[in-house]
């Protein structure tokens, strides 16, 4: 195929790219940090991965969708604890300033987020 964006592999990986916030790019426009996928040993599609800073924003948007589109600040305490647990499972707190960003999105203090994280480590027994 003359256009990598029309390749069958490109269509097949579209749901994955959407889920992780990546995008397809023409092979001729691929940068060294892009991932080039091969089809039967031939470069077929180049994928541009998102920056980590936008990954946390996508995770927070996903949490909003999971909680029926309600603003995260309007969730009750138990729901906010669940959000923190889900975000921890997805690695949100490995991103620089992750705790601060999540605290702001939830409308709580950093201290509260750390308490929620500790609660998860204690098996949900604390506070």
HELIX and SHEET records of a PDB file:
HELIX    1   1 UNK A    4  UNK A    6  5                                   3    
HELIX    2   2 UNK A    8  UNK A   20  1                                  13    
HELIX    3   3 UNK A   27  UNK A   29  5                                   3    
HELIX    4   4 UNK A   52  UNK A   66  1                                  15    
HELIX    5   5 UNK A   72  UNK A   74  5                                   3    
HELIX    6   6 UNK A   77  UNK A   89  1                                  13    
HELIX    7   7 UNK A   92  UNK A   94  5                                   3    
HELIX    8   8 UNK A   98  UNK A  106  1                                   9    
HELIX    9   9 UNK A  110  UNK A  121  1                                  12    
SHEET    1   A 3 UNK A  23  UNK A  25  0                                        
SHEET    2   A 3 UNK A  42  UNK A  48 -1                                        
SHEET    3   A 3 UNK A  35  UNK A  39 -1                                        
END                                                                             
